Amino acid sequence: MDQEFKNLFEGNQERFLTYDPKTLKPRDDGKMVPDYRTINRGVSGQDWMRHIQGEKSLGLSPLNDGMVKWGAIDVDIYPILENDDDVEALMKAWRDPCLVSRSKSGGVHIIAFADDWVPADRMRAYLMAKRDEVLDSDVIEHAGEVFPKQSEGSGSQMNLPAFGDERQVIAWRSATVIAYVTDDHPVQWDQVEVDCKVSEGTMADALLAALTPKSKARKKRTTERKKSAGGFKHPEQSEGRRDYLFKCAASARSRGAGKEQLEEIIVMVNDSFADPDHEYGAKGPFTDNRRLDHVIQEVMKFEQGTPTDLSYDVVERMNQEWAMMMVDGRVEFLHQPSGVCYPLRDFTLRTKPMTCMANGKTAQMSDLWLRDPDRLEYDGIVIESPEYDGPGWNVFQGWRVEPKAGDASLWVDYVERILCSGDKALAHWVMSFVADGVQRPWSLHPGTALALRGAQGGGKSFLGAMLARILRDEQVQEVADSDRLFERFNRGMFGSTFVLAEESVFAGSPKQANTLKAFISSPRWTYEQKFLAGFMGKNVHRMIATTNDQQAVHIDDDDRRWTVIEVANMFDNPDSSEARDYWRKYYELDPCVVLRYLLEYEVDCELIGRPIITEAKQADKIMSDPVLEVLHEIAESGIAFDDLDGNGRLATSTLHREARQRGASPYDKPRVLGERAKKILGWKGTCRNAMHIKDYQRTVDGDGVPTMHPILENGGHARGIDLKSLSDFRAAVSRRTGVDYGNGGGWGRFKTPSVDFRVGDPADVEKVYSERQKAIHGEDTPF
């Protein structure tokens, strides 16, 4: 049993009406009457199932404490709606969402579903207003039974539709399209639940129209409308009543209307001026028919358009859901509620259930809409401010929530104390960076990015979580894998103001780092998608990367993009009850209040165009360059690798070995890395008396004590770099790293390990490296 069917017919389920179909007997008027039984208990799942299977009928009252979610008109004419033309005429005339099904006697139930609980009196008044407006007077005489019949109490029950093969749904409509139910196109209750709902505003319009007196200035023509009467478009702007009439008539003429149809339309539109809610309601209709005739004469000079199969009100409703787009010279179709684009094949499949009658035959709605001159079209995809009125589809559809006044001190505390460790200047940069994207999600990025690193549970992810609660899904996208960010099919990224790179791995790939630099700073980016067109669009992306690793991002010496923040670890166990209780108040913070704070925050655009230099960024810069990392470690220890005599010389072969262990490319030759080191230091020249330990030879003395003897390249005369004095070397490295290594002292000697191993054994490489570090730095250095 479809859950959606149960949801649609909510109401009084404390008791229900049922009958055995074998007991049905005809009355003199043709109405089929069974032996009804009222069951005084709740409706069970089995009761629903037996109804659908046609075993035991289910009848329910829509009433629930004076409120209803559905109502119905019972039309007791047998037969009625005998052909497709009659069904089409009713569905078009009704205009509002509804569902029409057969009754047990062969009449029809016209059912309306509300989008929320409404008073029973309002639903009944709405249905009666629609009945009196749409149905002919001879039909109204047989449509006096309107559910809910009562305003209070349990209420009278009505037999629900879809009872086995009986009481089948004939058709239903949404605000945009009409769906005709056939064996090939059965009713989809999930679609009905989503699309076949009447809003309170629509009900109010119908009730107001029923109370509005109709103008008798001129009698409408009763000539039957022909195929060429394809409706018309109401102008969004006009310079007065006459201009309004002229534009309506011109639209109808372009849709194939002849003179008779134009006369009908002019009279109808003029009569609508009697409605006080019309923009020209205060002036009322024209009473001089000559002015109407003059408009008709002018419009008749226009070439008559191709006759259309859809009236404009149907086209207009279809346009509310779908639009044709030209993207880079290719046609695709936009589903506006979801923002998803489809190629022609998928669009055809998606809209296949949407059918209507054309020339006496069932036709696919989308085929007729595609041929209609007033179909909605866009030229390209853009992201612009809400005031944009250009030809493109604007992916920015507003913020997720509405701003609200309130106490945002907890949000300020999070940014200043938790993220920035009390550094107010850094917090101002972060707040400006975030507020700039929230205030203007459609604006070009500032050319900088933010990286947060630290242990799990420090609060790094809360920043992205709050942004996701403020902005819509298309404006905030999470990327768990950096490879996916730069994959070919990335069109879904267009318009993402914030890209949240969780657990980013940008640190290890120089190639990715170069692509990322362009992604952060380029004003335009290429977006592609399989089966859809690719295009160049405005780059609004603001990158926020978070990681638990020691290094967040790859940073060049001259980096002008990244602000890196080390977020302190607040809890040893982030899953503890203490941690959960601590963070609960932050996650309960009202995003509406945060939105207002950020919208009112004074953004320093010049400031966020440059990154903040932090200690965390300096550390990332060191780890981003294996050669610089080697020099940094030497500056910290005051001992050059393999320098047994403490002369302050570093062999290029030794530099190559150590840099490779820190992530240097296997394609980098020793000479290339040596030149890189000299460039960092700002020195020239090469020495030839550096030491490079190629291997170790194990010997055992007479007491059986093993000793490791280093085997040097060229007997200790390897090509290398003279590091000069320790003070000069440290000063040179400090200019790149920003680290204060201290002053004084001289070079220390490199100590050979005292353990039994051979460097050439692959299984011992990690152990060898660890022991070397201990030999240099001492046993207390953790690795």
N, C-alpha and C positions, 0 to 999 in steps of 0.2 A: 504494500500500500504506500502511495506517495505521501511523504510527510507534508509536502507542499499543499496537497488537497485538504489535509486536516487543518493546516494553518489558515487556509483561506476561509473555511467555514467554522471559525471559532464562534462561540456563543454559549448558550445554555446547554451544557452537556450533562446536567444532573438527571434528565429524563429525555426520552426520544420516542419518536413515532415509527412504527414499522408495520409491514404487512407481507403476506405471502402472495406473490404474483399470481398464483393459481386461483385466488379468490376474486380477481378483477371481474366486474360485470358492468356492461354499458347502461347508462341512463337514457331517457328519451332524447335529451339534448346532445347526446354523443359523449358526454363525460364518462370516463371509466372510474368506477367506485369500487374499492376493495374493502375487505374487512380489516379496519385499522385496529391496532393495539398500541396503547401507550405503556412503555416500559419505564418504571420509576427507579432507575439506577443510572450510574454513569455509563458513558459510551466506552466500550473496550476496543482494543486493537482488533479483536476478532469481529466485532460488529462492523468496523470500517471495512475489513477485508470481505465480509459476506455481502456488503453493499456493492462493492466494486465487482465482485464475481456474479452479481445478479441473483443471489440466494434470498436475502432478506433486505428489504428496502430500509433506508435510514432517513428519517425526517427530523430536522432540528429547528429550534428557534434561534434567531440571531441575537436575542436579548441577553445581556449580562449586566445586571445592576443598572438598567436604564441606558446602557451604551451598546453600540453594535459595531461590527466590522464589515457587515455585508447586509444587503437588502435586495429585494426582488419584486418585479411586477409579474403577476400571473395573468397571461392573456388567454382567455378561454374561448378561442375560436378554432373550430375544427373543420377542415384543416386551415393552416395559415403558413405563410412563407413556403409556398409550394415549389418555387423555382429559384435559381441562382440570382436572377434579377431582383426578386423581392428581397432576398437576403442582403444583397449589395446595397439596395436602396435604404433599408433600415439601418445598416451599419454606418453608412455615410451620413445619414440624417442625424443619427444619435450623437456623433462627433466625440463624445467623452469615452474614456475606457469603460468597457462593459463586456459581459459574456452572455451569449444567447444559447439556450439549450431547449430541447424538446421537453414537454411535460408528459406525464404518463398517458394523457388522453389525446395527445397529438397537437396540443397548443404549444405555447412557448413560455419560458421564464426568461425575463431580461434581468440579469443579475449585476449589481454594482458592488465592487469591493473598495472599502476606504483604506487609505494608507495608515490610519491609526483609528483608535476607538473614537466614535463620534456619538452624540446624543441620538437616541432612536427617533425623536421628532424631526431632527434635521435630515436624517437619511430618508425618512418617509416623505418629507416635504420636497426633498431634492428629486426623488424618483417620480413623484406626482407632477412636478414642474416639467421634467424631461418627457414624461408620458404625454402631457397636454400639449407640449411644444412639437413633438415629433410624430405621434400617432394620429391617424385620421379619426374624425369624430365617431364613425361607426365602429372603429376598433376600440376606442376609449370606453365605449359602453360595456365592452366585455373585458375590461382591464381594471376593474374596481378593487381587486384583491392585491394589496401592497404590503409586503413584509419589510419591517416589523409592523404587525397590526396594532400592537400595544406599545405603550411607553414605559411600563413598569411590569413587574412580576415575571413569571416564567415565559410568557409569550406563546403565540401559536406557532406550531411547527410547519415547515415546508419540506416537501420531498426533495432531497438533494439530487443534482444531476449525476450522469455517468453511472446509472444503475445497471451493471452488466452491459447488455446490448441495447438497453432501453434508455430513454431520456438522454440521448447523446448530445454532446456539444455541437452546435451548428457552426458557430464562428465566435471569435472574440477580437477585441481591438485594444491597442495601447494608445498612448497619446500621439503616436506617429504612424502606425500601420494597422491594417486589418488582416487577420489571419483566418482563412476559411478552412474548416476542419473536414478532411476527407479520409478515406482509408489509407491513401498514400501519405497524408499529412495529418496524423492524429494529434490531439491536443497534448501539449507539453506543459504540465502543471507547474513546473519550475519557472517557465517563462511567464505563465499567467500570474504567478505570485509576485514576480518582480515588476512586470510591465503593466498589468491590468489593474491599476489602482487609481482611484479618484481622490484628488487632494481636497482639503477643506476649501481652498480658494476656488477650485472649479465648482464645488457645490454652491458656494456663495454667489458665483457669477450666474449660475442657472436660476437660483432663487430671485436674484435681483432682476434678471431678465423677465421672469414671470410677473414681477410687480411693476415693471416699467410699461407705461401706456404706449401703444403703437400709434405712430402718426397716420392720420387719414388724409394727408395732403394730396396723395395720388395713389390710386389703386394699382397694385402690382399686376403685371401680366401673368396669366395662367398658362401661357404657351409651354408645352413640354420642352424641356431643355434637350438639346441634341448633343452629339458627341463633341462638337466644337466648343461647347460651353465649358471650357476647362478651368473655370474659376479665375481668380486674380490675386495679385499681391497688394496688400495694404501698404501704403507708403510709410516709411519710418519718419520722414520729415516732409512737411508741406508748408506752403506759404498762406494757406487759407482753405476755406471749404471748397471753393471752385478748383483750386489746384489739387486738393485731395481727391475730388471726383475725377478730375482729368487723369491723374496718375493711376487710379484704380481701373478706369476704362482702358487706358493705354496698355496696362498689363494684361487685361482680358483680351484685347485685340491681338497682342503678340502671341497669346495662347490659343488663337483660332476663333475667337468670338465673332459672330456676325452681328448685323444691325439689331436684330431682335434680342439677342443675348445682351448686347451693350445697353439697350434700353432697360432691360430687367435689372442689370447690375447698377446702372445709374440710379434707378428708383430705389433699389434696396439700400445702397450706400447713403443716399440722401435721407431715407427714413431712419437710418442708424444715428443721424445727428439729433434725433429726439431723445436719445439716451443721455441722461445727465452725466454719466461717467465717461462719455465720449469727449475727446479733446475739444470738439466743437459743439458739445452738448449745450453750452450756455447760449449759443446763437440759434440752435435749432435748425430744422431743415429749410431748404429753399422752398418758397411757396409759389414762385413764378416759374412755371414749367418751361418757359422760353429759355431760361438760363440752362436748364438740363438739356434741352434740345440742341443748344449751341455747342455744348461739350461733346455731344454725340456726333455732331457734324464735323467737328475738328478731328476727333479720333478716327472717324471713318476714312479720313484721308491717308491714314497709315496703312501699310500693306498688312493684310490679314496673315497671321502666323499659321503654322501647321497645326491642324487640330490635334488636341492632346487626349490621351486616354485617362489621365488622372486629373481630378479637380485640384485646385491649388492648395486647399486646406490639407489634402493628403500629402502633397509634395512638401508643404511647409513642415508637417510633422515628421516626414521622412528626413528632411533636412536637419531636424533637431538631433537626429541620431547619426546620420551618415553624411559624408562630404567626399567629393572627388578631388584629388590633389594632383598637381603637376609638380614632380620633384626631379630636377635635373633632366627635364625632357621626357620623363616616364610617368605613366598614369598609375596611381594607387588610390586606395580608399581608406578614409579615416573613420574609425568608430569613435565618435566624439566623447561619449561617456567614459571610455577607458583610455583614450588617447592612443590606441593601438592601430597601426596601419596594416592593410592587407593588400596583396596582389589581387588581380581580377578573379582568378580561380577561387581563392579562399573567400573573397567577398561574396561570390555567387553561391558558394556552399553555405556560408553563414546566413545569408538572407533567403535561402530557398524556401523555408516554411512561410515566408511572408507573401501571401497571394491576394489577388483581388479579381474582380470580374471586368473583362474588357471585351466589347463586341460579343457578348453572350457566352464568353469562354473564360475559364480560369486562367489567369496569367500570373507570372512571377512579378511581384511588386518591383524588385530591383531593375528588371528589364525595362519596365515602363518609366521608372524614375530616371534611368540613364538617358533615355531619349527625350526627357522633358527639358524645355529651355530654361526652367527656373530651378534646376537642381543646384545644390550648394557646391561651390568650387573654391579651392584655395590654390594659390600659386606659391609653393614652397613652404618650408617650415622655419619658424623664427622663434626666438625667445626675446620678448620685449615687455615693457611695462603694461599694466592693465589698460592704459589709455591708448594702446596701439590700435590703429584702425586701417592697417594696410591690407594687402592682398594675401598675405601668408597666414598659415595656421600658427597661432601663438601658443606655445606649450606652457607658458606660465599662466596658471589658472587661479592664482591667489594663494594665500597662506592656508595652512591646514586648520588653524584656529583663529579666533578673533582676539585682538589685544584687550587686556583687562587691567585696570588699576589694582595694585596690591603690593605686598611686601616682597621685594626681590633680593633682600639682603643675603639670603641663603645662597642664591646664585652668585652674587658677588663674592661671598666667602669661598665658594667652590673654586672660582677662577683665581682669586688672589692667594688664598692660603694653601689649597690642596694642589692646584696645578702649578702655581708659580712660587710656592714656598715663601710667600710674603713679599716678593719682589714686585712692588707696585708699578714700576716702569714696564716690566715684562708683562704684568697683568693688563696694563693699558693697551699694549700691543695686541695681546690675544683678544681682548674684548673688542678692539677696533676691527681686527681681522674678521671675527665672527659677526659683529654687528653690520659690517659693510655688506656681507653676503646676505644677511637676513633683511636688511633695509632695501637692498637692490639686487634680488636674485638674478635679475636679467642683465646686470652690468658686467662689463669685461673684468676679468680677474685682476688682482693687484700685482701679479707676477711673482708672488711669494707663496710659501707653503709652511705648514706647521707639522712638526713631528714630536710625538710624545712617547717616551720610553720609560720603562720601570717595571717592577714586579707586578704580578697579578694581584688585583684587589686594591691597587693604589688609586683607582678612580679615573683612569685614562678614558675609558669607554663612555663615561657618563656624558661627556661633551657631545659626542655623536648621537647618543640616545636622546638628549634634549633637543638637538637640531631636528632629529627625525620626528619629534612630537610637534614641532613648530611649523616645519615646511612639509609639503606634500612629498609623496614617494618619489616622484620624478625629479624633485629638487635635491634629494639626499639619497645617494646610492652607496651601499657598502660593497667593498671589493676585498675578498679574503685572500685572493691569489693575484700577485702583481702581474703574472703572465696574462691573466684574463683582461686586465685593464688595457693592454695594448694588442689584444687579438684583433683579427681583421674585422669581425662583425661586432661593431661597437656602437651602432646607431642608437641603441637604447640609452647611451650615456649622454646624448645631446640634451642640453638644458639642465644638467646636474650641477647645481650651484656648489654643493659640497660632496666631494668624493672621499669616503671614509675607508682608508686602506688598513683594515684590521690585520695585525700580525704581519706587517709588510716584510717582504724579503728583498727590498730594493737595495739592500746593503751590499750584496755579493756580486752584482753584475754591472761592470762599467758600461756595457752596451745598453742595458736597461736604464742605467743612470742617465745616459745621454738622451735617450728617448723621453725620460721623465722630465729632464730640464726643459725640453721643447714643449712638453705637455703643460708645464707650469707657466711658461712665459709667452708662448705663441698666442697672438690675438685671434687666430682662426685654427680650426682643427678639421680633419676629414672624418666623416662618419659614414659607415657602410653597414649594410644588413643583407643577408642572403634573401634572394628573391625580391628585394626592394632596391630602390635607387640609392646611390651614395651622393653625398653633397658636402660642400664646405660650409661650416657654420661658425657663428661667434663662440669663442671659447670663454665660458663663464666659470670654469671649474676652479674651485679652491680645494687644494689637497690637504687632508689631515691624516697623517699616518701614525699608527700606534703599534708598539711592539713590546714584547717582554725580553727581547734579546739585548745584548750589550751595545750593539750598534743599530741605530734606527735607519739611517739612510747613508748612501754614498755621497760624500761631500768633497768637492774640489777645493784647491787652495784659494781660488778667487771666487768662491761661491757667493752669489748675491740673491739666493732664493730661499734657503731653509732657515727657519727658527726652530732649534731643537731644545726640548725641555726634558729634564730628568725629573720624573714624578716620584716622590718619596713613597716607600712602602709603609703603609699604615698598620697593617695587620700581618702577623706571621702566617696565620691561617685565614685566607680570604673567605672561606666557607663557614667560618665559625658563626655562632649566633651573635656574638659581639659585633662582628663585621656587618652582618646582615641588618642588625638593629641600627647600626651607625648610618648605613647608606639609605635606609628606608625613608628617612625624612627628605633626603635629596630627590629620590625617585618619586616621591609624592608631591614635589614642588609643581605648582600649577603652570603649565606651559604658556597659558594665556598671559600670566603675569610676566614671565620671562620675555615673551614676545614684545610686550609693551616696553619693557626696560630696554631691550636691544633696539627697538625702533626709535626710541628717544635718545639713545646713547650718541654722544658727539664723536663721530668717526674722524680720525686723523688719517686721511688718505695718503698723504706724503709719508707718514711714519710707516704704514704697513707696506709701502712700496720697497722698503729695505728691511732685511732680516735683523733680528737682535742676536748679537754674538754672546752665546752662553758657554759655560764650561762644558755642558753636554755636547754642544756643537763642536767645540774644540776637540773633544774626545772622539767624536765621530769623524772629524777631519783626519785625525791621526790614524784611526783604523781604516779609513777609506784608501790610504796610500801605504802599501806594505813597506816601501823604502823609508818613508817618513816614520813609520812605526818602529822599524829597526833602529833608526837614528835616535828616536825618542827614548827607547829602552837603554841605549848606550849612554845618553845624556843623563838619565836617571841614576844609572849604576856607576858611571865613571869608569867602566871597563869595556873595551872593544872586544867583540867576539874573536876568539883564537889568538888574541894579542898576548902571548906568553911572557913577553918582556916588558909590557906596560909602556910601549913607545907611542901609543895613540895612533896606530895605523890599522886600517880596515881593508882587507883583501877583497877585490871585487868578486872573487869566487865565494868567499864567505858571505858577503852581502847577498849574493844570488841565492845561496842555500837558505839563509835566514828569511829573506823576503818571500821565497817560495813557500816556506812553512807558514807564512802569514797571509797567503792568498794571492801572491803575484802570479801572473799568467805563465804557463809553461813555455810560451813562445818568446818570453822576454829573455834575452841573452845577458850574461854577466856584464858585458861592456855597456849595454843599454841601461841597466840598472845603476851601474857606476856613474854614468853621465847624469842620470836622474838625481843621484845623491849629491853630486857636485853642484848641480843647479840649485838644489834646495839650500845647500850651505853657502852658495855664492862664491865657490872657489874654483880654481883651475889647476891643471897640472896633475901628474900621476907619479906615485912613488913605486919603486920596484923592490922594496925590502919589507913588504907586509907579510904576515903569516896566515896561511890557510891550512887548517888541519884536514887532510884528506881522509885519514883513517886512524885507528889506534891498533897498536900491536901489544898483545898480552904476553908478559913474561912472568916467570915465577923464580924467586930467589931461593937460596939454599934452605931457608926456613919454611918454604912453601907458600910464601905470601905473594899473591898476584899483584903485578904492577902494570899500569897501562902507559904505553909510550906513544905519544902522538907522532904521526907520520906527516911531515910538512911538504907542501908543494914547493918544488925547486929549492928544497933545503932551507926554506924560510925567506926566499927571495921572490915572493909572488907579487904580481901587479896589483896595486891598490890605491887607496886615498890616504894622504897624510891629514889626520884630523886636527893637527896643530895642538895648541894647548887646550886643556880641558875647559878653561874659562871661555876661550874663543869659540870652541865647539858648542858649548852649551848656549852661548849667546846667539850663535847662528841658528841653532835648532829652535830656540825660543821664539825667534822672529816668525817662524812658521806655525808653531803649536800654541804660542801664547802661554806656555807653562814656565813658571819660575823654578829653575833647577838649582838655584843657589850659586854661590861663588866660592873660590878658594880650592886648595887641594890639587893633586896631580892625578895622572892616569894610574889606575890599578892594574894588576896583572890578572890575566884570564887563568882560572884554575881548571885543570883537567879533571874529569870525573874519576873517582876512585873505585867505581864498580866494574864488574867483569861483564863486558859486552863487546860487540863489534858493530860499528856504524852501518855496515853494509847489510845487516840482517833486517829485512823489512818489518818483521814482527816487533823489533825493538825500537823503531823510529820514534814513536811517541815517548817511550821510556827514556831514550837517549836525549831527546829535546828537554824533557822535564829535568833530568839530572844536570844538564848544562845550565839551565836557569838557576837551579839550586847552587851550582858551583859559583855562579856569578853573584847572585843576590843573597845567598844565605839560605839556611834551612827553613826560616820562618816565612818565606814568601809563598803564598798560596798559588797554586796553578792547577 
